[in-house]
Amino acid sequence: MPETLVRLRPIEEPDLDALRRFDTDPSSRGPYLSSSFRSPQARRRRWEEDGWLGADSSQLAVTLPDGTLAGIVAWRSIPTGGPEVGCLEIGALLFPEHRGQGRGTAAQRLLVEYLFATTLANRLQAITNVENIAEQRALERIAFRREGVMRGLAFDGGRWHDGVLYARLRDDDG
């Protein structure tokens, strides 16, 4: 699916009602993210504070060409001992009805292009559940390299899960 079939834009107030689904329906986040409930008021407070475009972490809306909200992409600064924004961790979360159609890959590709064009980041990284083969393939399609398995990284569903670390450097071919 060509990237022109998804777009990124700042989160708008009407999006907050739809995004509430991620906070109040853990199944909407899929099988590889935390199944705990979250405060939808916290999402609104953060939007009122900075529109989800902050110095340490940010989110953008993923939309279809007709404006339909499909989900979000996000990034946050990872302290590495170098410049503050030298390393950013990225992620994407689409509503279930928009998964499995290449939209997540397209959104992450656009996010990578955006971050390398607008920040000083040299390294973008992503961590996914070791069982999330679809996300691993998506990251590999956008030139991320698998760096290793992080054992016992996340607790959910009564057990610990391993994560896989992927990264892409500014100078990597993509």
Rosetta blueprint (number, residue, H / E / L):
1 M L
2 P L
3 E H
4 T H
5 L H
6 V L
7 R E
8 L E
9 R E
10 P E
11 I L
12 E L
13 E L
14 P L
15 D H
16 L H
17 D H
18 A H
19 L H
20 R H
21 R H
22 F H
23 D H
24 T H
25 D L
26 P H
27 S H
28 S H
29 R H
30 G L
31 P L
32 Y L
33 L L
34 S L
35 S L
36 S L
37 F L
38 R L
39 S L
40 P H
41 Q H
42 A H
43 R H
44 R H
45 R H
46 R H
47 W H
48 E H
49 E H
50 D H
51 G L
52 W L
53 L E
54 G L
55 A L
56 D L
57 S E
58 S E
59 Q E
60 L E
61 A E
62 V E
63 T E
64 L L
65 P L
66 D L
67 G L
68 T L
69 L E
70 A E
71 G E
72 I E
73 V E
74 A E
75 W E
76 R E
77 S E
78 I L
79 P L
80 T L
81 G L
82 G L
83 P L
84 E L
85 V L
86 G L
87 C E
88 L E
89 E E
90 I E
91 G E
92 A E
93 L E
94 L E
95 F L
96 P H
97 E H
98 H H
99 R L
100 G L
101 Q L
102 G L
103 R H
104 G H
105 T H
106 A H
107 A H
108 Q H
109 R H
110 L H
111 L H
112 V H
113 E H
114 Y H
115 L H
116 F H
117 A H
118 T H
119 T L
120 L L
121 A L
122 N L
123 R E
124 L E
125 Q E
126 A E
127 I E
128 T E
129 N E
130 V L
131 E L
132 N L
133 I H
134 A H
135 E H
136 Q H
137 R H
138 A H
139 L H
140 E H
141 R H
142 I L
143 A L
144 F L
145 R E
146 R E
147 E E
148 G E
149 V E
150 M E
151 R E
152 G E
153 L E
154 A E
155 F E
156 D E
157 G L
158 G L
159 R E
160 W E
161 H E
162 D E
163 G E
164 V E
165 L E
166 Y E
167 A E
168 R E
169 L E
170 R L
171 D L
172 D L
173 D L
174 G L
